[in-house]
Amino acid sequence: MRKQPALVTFGLALLVVGLALWQLQGGGRYPTDGPLPVSGGVAVTFEAAVGKAVSWGMPLDGSEHGVAIVQRIEPEGVEGLDLLGVRLCHSSPEPRADGTYLNCAPVSSHSWPPEGVTTAEVEGTVLEGHLIGLLIGVRRQPVAPEGTISSVRIVYTVDGVTYETVEPWSLRLVPQGALPSG
């Protein structure tokens, strides 16, 4: 009968370790029903030579229900790439002649950080409408035929509550000359 309490203690210890590992791997970190909208999926493919730094950019939407403060941004499913950095940039609040706004984050740029773009830290940035751009710097690894990012996780706070959203944005870098011209 004395073995049973030891088994229960061992089982509880395993449960605690399992939950801790699940947390470390991203399971159940923050609620996903926050006020930042999840945008439509965007899949970007462009050519990049092995070892060359490139930047990938996407606009970030602000919250319609309170001030959203970014805590961190994490590219997910990174394969065949070295992650050089994640930064933000502030776009001009002045509309162009057609009423649209030019975002500071180029879809693709062959440098990191992108030339001519002033970048800012991720943590603590307030998302304001369509005026913030996300910039991710990567470099294709020599051993990988191509490099990919499968999605982007954004952790943010609104009214003291921390949320996360996973944007269905993907990046694929292929060798020079791999894409059809035209």
N, C-alpha and C positions, 0 to 999 in steps of 0.2 A: 504494500500500500504506500510506502514512502516514495516509490519511484514515480507515482502519479503526479505529486506536486512538482517534482523536478522536470517532468515532461511538460507540464503546463507552463512553468517558468521558461523553459527552453522555447516552447511554441510562441509565447508572448514576446520573447527576445527576438525571434525570427520575424515576427510580425512587425515589430518596431523597426528593425533593420530594413525590411522590405519596404515599408512606408517611407523611410528616409531616402532610400535609393530611388523610389518612384518620384519623390519630390525633387531630388537632384537632377533627374532626367527630364524634368519638365511636367510631370503629371500633376494636374490639378493645381497649378500655381495660383491663378487668379480667375475671377469670374470673366466670362467672355461675352456677357450681355450688356456691356457698357455702352455709353452714348456715341462712341466713334463708329461711324458706319464702315462696314467692310466693303471695299470697292469691288468692281468686277475683276475677273482674272485677267492678268496681262502676262503674256509670254514673249520675252525679248530674246532674239538670237542675233549675235553679231560675231564677226571674225576678230580674232586676237592671236597674235604670235605668242608662242611659248615664252614665258619669262617677262613679257611686257606688261606693265601696269595699265589697267583700264578702270574707268569709272562708269557706274550704272546709276541712273537716277530715276526717281519716281516722285510725283507730287503727293503730299500728305494732306488729307482733309482735316479740318477742325471739327470740334464737337458743336452740335447745335444746342446742347443742353448743359451748359457750364463750361468753365475753362479747363481744357485738357492740358496737363503738364506731362511731357514725355519723361519716363524714367530710364528706359533703355530700348534699343532696337537690335534684334538678333536675326541675322540671316539663318535660315534652317535648311537642312539637306545639302550642305556645301560639300561638293565632291569635285576632285580634280582641280581645285583652286586654292591659292593662298589668300586669306582674307587680310587685306591691307588696312582697312579701317571703315568705320561707319560714322558719317558726319551729316550735318544738316546745313541748309543754306536758306537765306531769306530772299524771296522774290520781290520784284518791284510791285508796290501797291497801285501803280498807275496802269490802267488798261491800254491795250493797243487800239489802233483805229477801228478794228472790227469788234471791240468790246471784250475780247478775251485777254487773259493775262499770260505773260511769258514766264514760265517757271524757270528757276535757276538751276534745276537739276536736269542735265542733258540725259537723254535715253542711253547714249553711249559716248564715251570720250576716251581717247587713247592716251590718258595720263591719270595719275593719282597724286594729289587731288586734281580735279579737272581745271585746266587752265582758265584763268579769268573769273573764277568763282570764289568768293569769300565764304569760307566754311565756318561752322559753329559746332560746339559740343552738343551731344544728344541730350544728356541728362539735364533736366530743368527747363528745356525749351517749351514755350507755350505755343500750341497749335492754333493758328489764327486763319480760318478760312482756307483759301488755296494759296497762301503766301509762303508756305514752307516746303522745301524740297528735301528728299532723302537722297543721300549719296553713299554708295557702297563701292569701295575700292577693292579690286581683286587682281590676281595674276594667275594665268594658266600654269599648272605644274608640268614639268617636262615629261613625266611618266604617264600623263593622262591624255587620251586622244581628244577629249573635250572637257570643259568644266561646267558645273551647274550649281545653281541655288534653286531650291524647290519652292520656298515661300519666305515671308518676312514676318517675324513676331514683333509686335509693338506693345510694350508695357507702359501704361500711362495712369495718371491719377486725375479724377474729377471729384470735386467736393470731398476730398479726403479719402475716397475709396479707390483702390488700385484695381485696374482691369487689364486684360490683355486681348488683343485681337491678332489673328493670323491672316495677313493679306495674301491672297492667292497670286502673288507676283513671282514669276520665275525668270531666271536668266540662264542662258546657254551660250557658252563661248566655244566656237569651233575654229579650226586652223584657217589660216589665210588661204583664200581661194576655194573654200569648201562650199560657199553659198553661190547660187546662180547669179550671174551679173545681169544687170538690167534694171 
